[in-house]
Amino acid sequence: MKKRKLDRLIEEATVDAYDESEQAAGFMAMMEDNMTCPFTARVVGELVDVEGFDSKGCTPVIYAVCRRNRKKYFAEVTTLEWEGKPPKGAEWIDAYKAWAGME
């Protein structure tokens, strides 16, 4: 994804945030608003259904709420991998990774 688009998404997610936790909450809101759950992803090589997102409190880390074999797991959204075409709205995860210094 082009840096200019990532910068635009980062600005949109963090525009009214005062600290790192509020900025992460902005990204989580954008993921919830723009990504249709459930969708399929890989986490450590295993296929999971991503059912939603959670911050597990006031941390700047966003977790994907995953289900596999009727068990619920939490995985950092930065660990999600796509089997093929990314799900609609996946650019918000790319923007979050760039904001977190991972891109």
The first five atom37 places (N, CA, C, CB, O) and aatype in JSON, in Angstrom:
{
  "aatype": [12, 11, 11, 1, 11, 10, 3, 1, 10, 9, 6, 6, 0, 16, 19, 3, 0, 18, 3, 6, 15, 6, 5, 0, 0, 7, 13, 12, 0, 12, 12, 6, 3, 2, 12, 16, 4, 14, 13, 16, 0, 1, 19, 19, 7, 6, 10, 19, 3, 19, 6, 7, 13, 3, 15, 11, 7, 4, 16, 14, 19, 9, 18, 0, 19, 4, 1, 1, 2, 1, 11, 11, 18, 13, 0, 6, 19, 16, 16, 10, 6, 17, 6, 7, 11, 14, 14, 11, 7, 0, 6, 17, 9, 3, 0, 18, 11, 0, 17, 0, 7, 12, 6],
  "atom_mask": [
    [1, 1, 1, 1, 1],
    [1, 1, 1, 1, 1],
    [1, 1, 1, 1, 1],
    [1, 1, 1, 1, 1],
    [1, 1, 1, 1, 1],
    [1, 1, 1, 1, 1],
    [1, 1, 1, 1, 1],
    [1, 1, 1, 1, 1],
    [1, 1, 1, 1, 1],
    [1, 1, 1, 1, 1],
    [1, 1, 1, 1, 1],
    [1, 1, 1, 1, 1],
    [1, 1, 1, 1, 1],
    [1, 1, 1, 1, 1],
    [1, 1, 1, 1, 1],
    [1, 1, 1, 1, 1],
    [1, 1, 1, 1, 1],
    [1, 1, 1, 1, 1],
    [1, 1, 1, 1, 1],
    [1, 1, 1, 1, 1],
    [1, 1, 1, 1, 1],
    [1, 1, 1, 1, 1],
    [1, 1, 1, 1, 1],
    [1, 1, 1, 1, 1],
    [1, 1, 1, 1, 1],
    [1, 1, 1, 0, 1],
    [1, 1, 1, 1, 1],
    [1, 1, 1, 1, 1],
    [1, 1, 1, 1, 1],
    [1, 1, 1, 1, 1],
    [1, 1, 1, 1, 1],
    [1, 1, 1, 1, 1],
    [1, 1, 1, 1, 1],
    [1, 1, 1, 1, 1],
    [1, 1, 1, 1, 1],
    [1, 1, 1, 1, 1],
    [1, 1, 1, 1, 1],
    [1, 1, 1, 1, 1],
    [1, 1, 1, 1, 1],
    [1, 1, 1, 1, 1],
    [1, 1, 1, 1, 1],
    [1, 1, 1, 1, 1],
    [1, 1, 1, 1, 1],
    [1, 1, 1, 1, 1],
    [1, 1, 1, 0, 1],
    [1, 1, 1, 1, 1],
    [1, 1, 1, 1, 1],
    [1, 1, 1, 1, 1],
    [1, 1, 1, 1, 1],
    [1, 1, 1, 1, 1],
    [1, 1, 1, 1, 1],
    [1, 1, 1, 0, 1],
    [1, 1, 1, 1, 1],
    [1, 1, 1, 1, 1],
    [1, 1, 1, 1, 1],
    [1, 1, 1, 1, 1],
    [1, 1, 1, 0, 1],
    [1, 1, 1, 1, 1],
    [1, 1, 1, 1, 1],
    [1, 1, 1, 1, 1],
    [1, 1, 1, 1, 1],
    [1, 1, 1, 1, 1],
    [1, 1, 1, 1, 1],
    [1, 1, 1, 1, 1],
    [1, 1, 1, 1, 1],
    [1, 1, 1, 1, 1],
    [1, 1, 1, 1, 1],
    [1, 1, 1, 1, 1],
    [1, 1, 1, 1, 1],
    [1, 1, 1, 1, 1],
    [1, 1, 1, 1, 1],
    [1, 1, 1, 1, 1],
    [1, 1, 1, 1, 1],
    [1, 1, 1, 1, 1],
    [1, 1, 1, 1, 1],
    [1, 1, 1, 1, 1],
    [1, 1, 1, 1, 1],
    [1, 1, 1, 1, 1],
    [1, 1, 1, 1, 1],
    [1, 1, 1, 1, 1],
    [1, 1, 1, 1, 1],
    [1, 1, 1, 1, 1],
    [1, 1, 1, 1, 1],
    [1, 1, 1, 0, 1],
    [1, 1, 1, 1, 1],
    [1, 1, 1, 1, 1],
    [1, 1, 1, 1, 1],
    [1, 1, 1, 1, 1],
    [1, 1, 1, 0, 1],
    [1, 1, 1, 1, 1],
    [1, 1, 1, 1, 1],
    [1, 1, 1, 1, 1],
    [1, 1, 1, 1, 1],
    [1, 1, 1, 1, 1],
    [1, 1, 1, 1, 1],
    [1, 1, 1, 1, 1],
    [1, 1, 1, 1, 1],
    [1, 1, 1, 1, 1],
    [1, 1, 1, 1, 1],
    [1, 1, 1, 1, 1],
    [1, 1, 1, 0, 1],
    [1, 1, 1, 1, 1],
    [1, 1, 1, 1, 1]
  ],
  "atom_positions": [
    [[0.84, -1.17, 0.0], [0.0, 0.0, 0.0], [0.89, 1.24, 0.0], [-0.96, 0.0, 1.22], [1.94, 1.26, 0.65]],
    [[0.49, 2.23, -0.71], [1.29, 3.45, -0.83], [1.33, 4.22, 0.48], [0.73, 4.33, -1.93], [0.35, 4.29, 1.22]],
    [[2.5, 4.79, 0.76], [2.7, 5.53, 2.0], [1.69, 6.66, 2.17], [4.11, 6.09, 2.05], [1.22, 6.9, 3.28]],
    [[1.36, 7.34, 1.1], [0.43, 8.46, 1.19], [-0.95, 7.99, 1.67], [0.29, 9.17, -0.18], [-1.58, 8.65, 2.5]],
    [[-1.41, 6.84, 1.15], [-2.7, 6.31, 1.59], [-2.63, 5.87, 3.05], [-3.14, 5.12, 0.7], [-3.55, 6.13, 3.82]],
    [[-1.54, 5.21, 3.43], [-1.38, 4.81, 4.83], [-1.38, 6.03, 5.74], [-0.08, 4.02, 5.02], [-2.04, 6.02, 6.79]],
    [[-0.67, 7.07, 5.36], [-0.64, 8.3, 6.16], [-2.04, 8.89, 6.31], [0.3, 9.33, 5.51], [-2.39, 9.38, 7.39]],
    [[-2.83, 8.86, 5.25], [-4.2, 9.38, 5.29], [-5.06, 8.56, 6.26], [-4.83, 9.37, 3.88], [-5.83, 9.12, 7.04]],
    [[-4.91, 7.23, 6.21], [-5.68, 6.37, 7.1], [-5.25, 6.58, 8.56], [-5.5, 4.89, 6.7], [-6.08, 6.63, 9.46]],
    [[-3.95, 6.7, 8.78], [-3.44, 6.94, 10.14], [-4.0, 8.24, 10.68], [-1.89, 6.97, 10.16], [-4.42, 8.3, 11.84]],
    [[-4.0, 9.28, 9.87], [-4.54, 10.57, 10.29], [-6.02, 10.45, 10.64], [-4.34, 11.63, 9.18], [-6.47, 11.0, 11.65]],
    [[-6.77, 9.73, 9.82], [-8.2, 9.56, 10.06], [-8.47, 8.82, 11.37], [-8.85, 8.81, 8.91], [-9.38, 9.18, 12.12]],
    [[-7.67, 7.8, 11.66], [-7.88, 6.99, 12.87], [-7.46, 7.71, 14.14], [-7.12, 5.68, 12.75], [-8.01, 7.45, 15.21]],
    [[-6.49, 8.61, 14.03], [-5.9, 9.21, 15.24], [-6.21, 10.69, 15.42], [-4.41, 9.02, 15.21], [-5.66, 11.32, 16.33]],
    [[-7.05, 11.25, 14.59], [-7.26, 12.7, 14.54], [-7.61, 13.32, 15.89], [-8.35, 13.01, 13.55], [-7.1, 14.39, 16.21]],
    [[-8.44, 12.71, 16.69], [-8.86, 13.3, 17.96], [-8.25, 12.61, 19.17], [-10.36, 13.26, 18.06], [-8.74, 12.78, 20.29]],
    [[-7.21, 11.83, 18.96], [-6.61, 11.05, 20.05], [-5.48, 11.82, 20.72], [-6.08, 9.7, 19.53], [-4.71, 12.52, 20.06]],
    [[-5.4, 11.69, 22.04], [-4.38, 12.41, 22.8], [-3.17, 11.56, 23.16], [-4.97, 12.95, 24.04], [-2.08, 12.11, 23.35]],
    [[-3.34, 10.25, 23.26], [-2.2, 9.41, 23.63], [-2.25, 8.11, 22.82], [-2.2, 9.12, 25.15], [-3.16, 7.9, 22.01]],
    [[-1.28, 7.26, 23.06], [-1.15, 6.01, 22.31], [-2.37, 5.1, 22.45], [0.09, 5.28, 22.76], [-2.8, 4.5, 21.48]],
    [[-2.92, 5.0, 23.65], [-4.09, 4.15, 23.86], [-5.3, 4.67, 23.1], [-4.41, 4.05, 25.36], [-6.05, 3.88, 22.52]],
    [[-5.5, 5.98, 23.1], [-6.62, 6.56, 22.35], [-6.41, 6.39, 20.85], [-6.79, 8.04, 22.7], [-7.38, 6.19, 20.12]],
    [[-5.17, 6.48, 20.39], [-4.89, 6.29, 18.98], [-5.21, 4.85, 18.57], [-3.42, 6.62, 18.66], [-5.82, 4.61, 17.53]],
    [[-4.79, 3.88, 19.39], [-5.09, 2.47, 19.12], [-6.6, 2.24, 19.12], [-4.41, 1.56, 20.15], [-7.11, 1.48, 18.31]],
    [[-7.31, 2.91, 20.04], [-8.78, 2.79, 20.07], [-9.38, 3.32, 18.77], [-9.36, 3.55, 21.3], [-10.38, 2.79, 18.29]],
    [[-8.78, 4.37, 18.21], [-9.25, 4.89, 16.93], [-9.08, 3.86, 15.82], [0.0, 0.0, 0.0], [-9.96, 3.7, 14.98]],
    [[-7.95, 3.17, 15.81], [-7.74, 2.11, 14.81], [-8.74, 0.97, 15.0], [-6.3, 1.57, 14.89], [-9.27, 0.44, 14.03]],
    [[-8.98, 0.59, 16.25], [-9.91, -0.49, 16.5], [-11.32, -0.1, 16.02], [-9.93, -0.86, 18.0], [-12.02, -0.92, 15.43]],
    [[-11.72, 1.13, 16.25], [-13.03, 1.6, 15.79], [-13.1, 1.54, 14.27], [-13.3, 3.04, 16.28], [-14.13, 1.15, 13.71]],
    [[-12.02, 1.92, 13.59], [-12.01, 1.86, 12.13], [-12.1, 0.41, 11.63], [-10.75, 2.54, 11.58], [-12.77, 0.14, 10.63]],
    [[-11.41, -0.5, 12.31], [-11.49, -1.91, 11.93], [-12.91, -2.43, 12.13], [-10.48, -2.75, 12.75], [-13.45, -3.12, 11.26]],
    [[-13.5, -2.1, 13.27], [-14.87, -2.56, 13.54], [-15.86, -1.99, 12.53], [-15.29, -2.17, 14.96], [-16.8, -2.68, 12.11]],
    [[-15.66, -0.73, 12.14], [-16.59, -0.08, 11.2], [-16.39, -0.52, 9.76], [-16.43, 1.41, 11.3], [-17.34, -0.48, 8.97]],
    [[-15.18, -0.93, 9.39], [-14.87, -1.15, 7.98], [-14.58, -2.59, 7.59], [-13.73, -0.33, 7.61], [-14.44, -2.9, 6.4]],
    [[-14.47, -3.48, 8.57], [-14.2, -4.88, 8.26], [-15.41, -5.72, 8.64], [-12.92, -5.38, 9.0], [-15.89, -5.65, 9.77]],
    [[-15.89, -6.51, 7.71], [-17.05, -7.36, 7.96], [-16.58, -8.68, 8.56], [-17.85, -7.6, 6.65], [-15.84, -9.44, 7.94]],
    [[-17.02, -8.93, 9.77], [-16.69, -10.17, 10.46], [-17.88, -11.11, 10.39], [-16.28, -9.91, 11.94], [-19.02, -10.64, 10.36]],
    [[-17.67, -12.4, 10.36], [-16.36, -13.06, 10.42], [-15.69, -13.1, 9.05], [-16.51, -14.48, 10.98], [-16.33, -13.02, 8.0]],
    [[-14.37, -13.22, 9.11], [-13.57, -13.48, 7.92], [-12.48, -14.47, 8.31], [-12.96, -12.17, 7.34], [-12.16, -14.64, 9.48]],
    [[-11.92, -15.12, 7.31], [-10.93, -16.15, 7.55], [-9.53, -15.57, 7.42], [-11.12, -17.33, 6.58], [-9.25, -14.79, 6.51]],
    [[-8.65, -15.98, 8.33], [-7.25, -15.57, 8.29], [-6.41, -16.72, 8.84], [-7.02, -14.25, 9.12], [-6.93, -17.71, 9.35]],
    [[-5.13, -16.56, 8.72], [-4.19, -17.53, 9.32], [-3.5, -16.85, 10.5], [-3.14, -18.04, 8.28], [-3.13, -15.68, 10.44]],
    [[-3.35, -17.62, 11.56], [-2.57, -17.21, 12.73], [-1.63, -18.36, 13.02], [-3.49, -16.86, 13.98], [-2.07, -19.49, 13.23]],
    [[-0.35, -18.1, 13.03], [0.7, -19.12, 13.16], [0.41, -20.35, 12.3], [0.85, -19.53, 14.62], [0.55, -21.49, 12.75]],
    [[0.0, -20.09, 11.07], [-0.2, -21.16, 10.11], [-1.55, -21.85, 10.17], [0.0, 0.0, 0.0], [-1.85, -22.67, 9.3]],
    [[-2.37, -21.55, 11.14], [-3.67, -22.2, 11.31], [-4.78, -21.28, 10.84], [-3.89, -22.6, 12.77], [-4.78, -20.09, 11.13]],
    [[-5.75, -21.84, 10.11], [-6.92, -21.07, 9.69], [-7.83, -20.81, 10.89], [-7.7, -21.8, 8.58], [-8.12, -21.72, 11.67]],
    [[-8.26, -19.58, 11.02], [-9.19, -19.18, 12.08], [-10.27, -18.3, 11.47], [-8.45, -18.43, 13.24], [-10.09, -17.73, 10.4]],
    [[-11.39, -18.2, 12.16], [-12.43, -17.24, 11.81], [-12.27, -16.06, 12.75], [-13.87, -17.88, 11.9], [-12.35, -16.21, 13.97]],
    [[-12.06, -14.89, 12.19], [-11.94, -13.68, 13.0], [-13.36, -13.14, 13.2], [-11.01, -12.6, 12.31], [-14.05, -12.81, 12.24]],
    [[-13.77, -13.07, 14.47], [-15.14, -12.68, 14.81], [-15.26, -11.23, 15.23], [-15.65, -13.55, 15.91], [-16.37, -10.7, 15.29]],
    [[-14.15, -10.57, 15.52], [-14.2, -9.19, 15.97], [-12.85, -8.75, 16.48], [0.0, 0.0, 0.0], [-11.82, -9.39, 16.22]],
    [[-12.85, -7.65, 17.22], [-11.62, -7.05, 17.72], [-11.79, -6.67, 19.18], [-11.22, -5.81, 16.87], [-12.91, -6.41, 19.63]],
    [[-10.68, -6.64, 19.91], [-10.72, -6.33, 21.34], [-9.39, -5.68, 21.72], [-10.99, -7.6, 22.2], [-8.35, -6.02, 21.17]],
    [[-9.45, -4.76, 22.66], [-8.21, -4.14, 23.15], [-7.78, -4.71, 24.49], [-8.38, -2.62, 23.27], [-6.7, -4.41, 24.98]],
    [[-8.63, -5.54, 25.09], [-8.35, -6.16, 26.4], [-7.99, -5.1, 27.44], [-7.21, -7.18, 26.28], [-7.05, -5.29, 28.21]],
    [[-8.7, -4.02, 27.46], [-8.45, -2.95, 28.43], [-7.9, -1.72, 27.75], [0.0, 0.0, 0.0], [-8.29, -1.39, 26.63]],
    [[-7.03, -1.05, 28.42], [-6.53, 0.24, 27.92], [-5.14, 0.14, 27.32], [-6.52, 1.25, 29.04], [-4.33, 1.06, 27.47]],
    [[-4.84, -0.94, 26.65], [-3.52, -1.07, 26.05], [-3.55, -0.58, 24.62], [-3.04, -2.53, 26.11], [-4.63, -0.51, 24.02]],
    [[-2.4, -0.23, 24.05], [-2.38, 0.17, 22.64], [-2.33, -1.02, 21.67], [-1.2, 1.08, 22.38], [-2.13, -0.83, 20.47]],
    [[-2.51, -2.23, 22.18], [-2.46, -3.42, 21.34], [-3.89, -3.83, 20.98], [-1.71, -4.59, 22.06], [-4.77, -3.88, 21.84]],
    [[-4.11, -4.13, 19.69], [-5.42, -4.58, 19.23], [-5.34, -6.07, 18.95], [-5.89, -3.79, 17.97], [-4.43, -6.55, 18.27]],
    [[-6.32, -6.79, 19.47], [-6.38, -8.23, 19.29], [-7.53, -8.59, 18.36], [-6.53, -8.94, 20.64], [-8.57, -7.95, 18.37]],
    [[-7.32, -9.63, 17.56], [-8.39, -10.23, 16.78], [-9.01, -11.31, 17.65], [-7.87, -10.81, 15.41], [-8.3, -12.13, 18.23]],
    [[-10.32, -11.32, 17.73], [-11.04, -12.36, 18.45], [-11.26, -13.48, 17.44], [-12.41, -11.83, 19.08], [-12.02, -13.34, 16.48]],
    [[-10.58, -14.6, 17.67], [-10.57, -15.69, 16.7], [-11.28, -16.92, 17.25], [-9.13, -16.04, 16.31], [-11.34, -17.14, 18.46]],
    [[-11.81, -17.71, 16.34], [-12.43, -18.97, 16.72], [-11.87, -20.07, 15.82], [-13.98, -18.9, 16.62], [-11.78, -19.91, 14.6]],
    [[-11.5, -21.17, 16.46], [-11.04, -22.36, 15.74], [-11.5, -23.57, 16.52], [-9.48, -22.36, 15.56], [-11.26, -23.67, 17.73]],
    [[-12.16, -24.47, 15.84], [-12.67, -25.69, 16.49], [-13.48, -25.37, 17.76], [-11.51, -26.62, 16.84], [-13.29, -26.0, 18.8]],
    [[-14.36, -24.41, 17.65], [-15.26, -23.99, 18.73], [-14.56, -23.38, 19.94], [-16.06, -25.17, 19.19], [-15.19, -23.15, 20.98]],
    [[-13.27, -23.11, 19.83], [-12.54, -22.45, 20.92], [-12.22, -21.02, 20.51], [-11.24, -23.22, 21.27], [-11.95, -20.74, 19.34]],
    [[-12.26, -20.13, 21.48], [-12.01, -18.71, 21.26], [-10.57, -18.38, 21.65], [-13.01, -17.83, 22.07], [-10.07, -18.81, 22.69]],
    [[-9.91, -17.61, 20.79], [-8.52, -17.2, 21.02], [-8.39, -15.71, 20.73], [-7.54, -18.03, 20.13], [-9.2, -15.12, 20.02]],
    [[-7.36, -15.12, 21.29], [-7.01, -13.73, 20.99], [-5.63, -13.73, 20.35], [-7.05, -12.84, 22.27], [-4.7, -14.34, 20.88]],
    [[-5.51, -13.05, 19.23], [-4.22, -12.93, 18.55], [-4.04, -11.47, 18.15], [-4.13, -13.87, 17.29], [-4.99, -10.82, 17.72]],
    [[-2.83, -10.97, 18.3], [-2.6, -9.59, 17.87], [-2.94, -9.47, 16.39], [-1.12, -9.16, 18.14], [-2.57, -10.32, 15.59]],
    [[-3.65, -8.4, 16.02], [-4.06, -8.25, 14.62], [-2.86, -8.19, 13.69], [-4.91, -6.99, 14.45], [-2.98, -8.5, 12.51]],
    [[-1.71, -7.81, 14.21], [-0.52, -7.73, 13.37], [-0.02, -9.1, 12.94], [0.58, -7.0, 14.1], [0.83, -9.2, 12.05]],
    [[-0.53, -10.17, 13.57], [-0.09, -11.53, 13.23], [-1.0, -12.19, 12.2], [-0.04, -12.38, 14.48], [-0.7, -13.29, 11.74]],
    [[-2.1, -11.53, 11.83], [-3.02, -12.12, 10.86], [-2.38, -12.17, 9.49], [-4.33, -11.32, 10.82], [-1.73, -11.22, 9.05]],
    [[-2.59, -13.29, 8.81], [-2.13, -13.47, 7.43], [-3.32, -13.85, 6.58], [-1.0, -14.55, 7.34], [-4.27, -14.48, 7.07]],
    [[-3.29, -13.46, 5.31], [-4.4, -13.74, 4.4], [-4.09, -14.96, 3.56], [-4.69, -12.53, 3.5], [-2.97, -15.15, 3.1]],
    [[-5.1, -15.78, 3.38], [-5.0, -16.98, 2.56], [-4.93, -16.61, 1.08], [-6.2, -17.92, 2.83], [-4.25, -17.28, 0.3]],
    [[-5.6, -15.6, 0.7], [-5.64, -15.11, -0.68], [-5.81, -13.6, -0.63], [0.0, 0.0, 0.0], [-4.99, -12.87, -0.09]],
    [[-6.9, -13.17, -1.21], [-7.24, -11.75, -1.21], [-7.58, -11.31, 0.23], [-8.42, -11.45, -2.18], [-8.35, -12.0, 0.9]],
    [[-7.03, -10.19, 0.69], [-7.36, -9.71, 2.04], [-8.85, -9.38, 2.16], [-6.5, -8.47, 2.4], [-9.49, -9.04, 1.16]],
    [[-9.4, -9.46, 3.36], [-10.81, -9.11, 3.54], [-11.03, -7.61, 3.33], [-11.29, -9.53, 4.93], [-10.09, -6.81, 3.43]],
    [[-12.25, -7.25, 3.04], [-12.61, -5.84, 2.89], [-12.22, -5.08, 4.15], [-14.12, -5.69, 2.59], [-12.54, -5.52, 5.26]],
    [[-11.54, -3.96, 3.99], [-11.15, -3.14, 5.13], [-9.78, -3.47, 5.71], [0.0, 0.0, 0.0], [-9.35, -2.84, 6.67]],
    [[-9.09, -4.46, 5.13], [-7.79, -4.89, 5.67], [-6.75, -3.77, 5.65], [-7.27, -6.08, 4.88], [-5.73, -3.85, 6.33]],
    [[-7.01, -2.73, 4.86], [-6.07, -1.61, 4.83], [-5.96, -0.93, 6.2], [-6.5, -0.58, 3.77], [-4.96, -0.27, 6.48]],
    [[-6.98, -1.09, 7.04], [-6.91, -0.52, 8.39], [-5.89, -1.27, 9.24], [-8.29, -0.55, 9.07], [-5.24, -0.67, 10.1]],
    [[-5.75, -2.56, 9.02], [-4.71, -3.32, 9.73], [-3.33, -2.9, 9.21], [-4.91, -4.86, 9.56], [-2.39, -2.77, 9.98]],
    [[-3.22, -2.69, 7.9], [-1.96, -2.19, 7.33], [-1.59, -0.84, 7.92], [-2.05, -2.09, 5.79], [-0.43, -0.6, 8.25]],
    [[-2.58, 0.05, 8.05], [-2.33, 1.38, 8.63], [-1.91, 1.26, 10.1], [-3.58, 2.27, 8.49], [-1.02, 1.97, 10.55]],
    [[-2.57, 0.37, 10.84], [-2.21, 0.15, 12.24], [-0.77, -0.35, 12.35], [-3.18, -0.85, 12.89], [-0.02, 0.09, 13.23]],
    [[-0.39, -1.28, 11.47], [0.99, -1.78, 11.46], [1.97, -0.64, 11.18], [1.16, -2.9, 10.42], [3.01, -0.55, 11.83]],
    [[1.65, 0.2, 10.22], [2.54, 1.34, 9.89], [2.64, 2.28, 11.07], [2.02, 2.1, 8.63], [3.73, 2.75, 11.41]],
    [[1.52, 2.57, 11.71], [1.51, 3.44, 12.89], [2.36, 2.86, 14.01], [0.06, 3.66, 13.39], [3.06, 3.58, 14.72]],
    [[2.3, 1.54, 14.16], [3.06, 0.85, 15.22], [4.52, 0.63, 14.84], [2.4, -0.49, 15.54], [5.29, 0.06, 15.62]],
    [[4.92, 1.09, 13.63], [6.3, 0.95, 13.21], [6.64, -0.41, 12.66], [0.0, 0.0, 0.0], [7.81, -0.8, 12.65]],
    [[5.64, -1.16, 12.2], [5.87, -2.51, 11.72], [5.89, -2.6, 10.21], [4.82, -3.43, 12.26], [6.14, -3.68, 9.67]],
    [[5.63, -1.54, 9.51], [5.62, -1.56, 8.03], [6.76, -0.72, 7.52], [4.26, -1.03, 7.46], [6.93, -0.59, 6.3]]
  ]
}
